Structure formats: C-alpha cells, structure tokens
Amino acid sequence: MDNRTKVLFGSWVQAVGTTLSAIASTPITPDNQTISPQFYEAFAKHLDLWGNVLQGTGNALVADSEEGHSLDKVGNQIQSIGNSVNVIAFLANVSEQMEIELNIKGNLIQAAGGSLSFVDALDEEERGVESLYDIYGNLLQVIGNSMQALSDQKERSGKDGVLINTTGGWIQAIGSILTLIGAMKGEII
C-alpha cells in the first residue's frame, strides 16, 4: 500500500472509530422495555472498544504513511498508544477504579499526541484549505480527548461526568472527520 493510500485509509478508519466511540458514549434511554439497560451498557462498551481499536489502527496507518521524522508522525504514534491504553482498560481483568485510571491515561496520551499533530499542522509554511482542516481537526481532537479525561476524573471522584464525556466524544469525532476531509482535499488538490 502506498503512503497516500495509507493516509486516506487510516484517516477513514480513525474517523469511523471516533464516531463509534462517540455513539457509544451517548446515553440513550429506551422508551420501551425491549432493550434492557444491562444489554445497552454491554453493547455500548463493545462499541467503544471497537471504536478505540479502529482509532488506534487509523492513527498507526497515518503515522506509517509519513516518511522521515515529524511531529505529526510522532503525534499519531502517541495517539495510537493512547488508544491501546484505552483498549487495555476494556480487556484487562482489573477493578472498575483501575479501568477509570487507564481510561484517563489513555485519553490524556491521545490528547498529547494530538497536540503534537496540531503543532505540526501550524508549522506548515504553505497553508491551503486542507491544512486548515488538519489544524482545526487536530485541535478539536485534543479538546475532545481532554474533556473525556476530565469526565473520567469526575467519575473517579463520584460525580457525574456523562455529559462531558458525550460532548468530548462528539468533539473528537468531528475533529477526526475534519482531519479526514483535509486528507481527502489534499488528494484532490
């Protein structure tokens, strides 16, 4: 697979993953009793797990598409590591408290990686439309990941962080979609 195909495919995979995770973080209260709350909670967890797997895979593909060294390459690698930490939180047989701790760390690692990609996008000498999508997309992903880490910290202290988590998930998803649009525009132009 050539590098251009990797960046496009990786950007698509990442955007699908962030959207799945955002859907999973959106609380839904069924009007009828056809879906039990336990089933919905288990389904949302699996959806979030697969969303993080896809995000990590997409970030790894985008990082692998870049030749040489750059902040964006390192940023995507770090984001992929953050997604891996979130996946471990789902799959490891740990206490609920440790799962929350791992999710906080995973989201903060993703935010750190996104920050590097954001700085790299700001450093571009020639700014076209695609670089603006990249700048705003990375910024929104950093904000979304930070909000998700904050919501987990609230949950750890016994407070309700659902609204912050949902909002952060959708902000991150919008950011990854903007980054995808920038990658696609870079292909067209």
ABEGO torsion letter per residue (X at the ends): XBAAAAAAAAAAAAAAAAAAAAAAABBBBBABAABBAAAAAAAAAAAAAAAAAAAAAAAAAAAAABBEBBAAAAAAAAAAAAAAAAAAAAABBBBAAAAAAAAAAAAAAAAAAAAAAAAAAAABABBBAAAAAAAAAAAAAAAAAAAAAAAAAAAAAGBBAAAAAAAAAAAAAAAAAAAAAAAAAAAAX
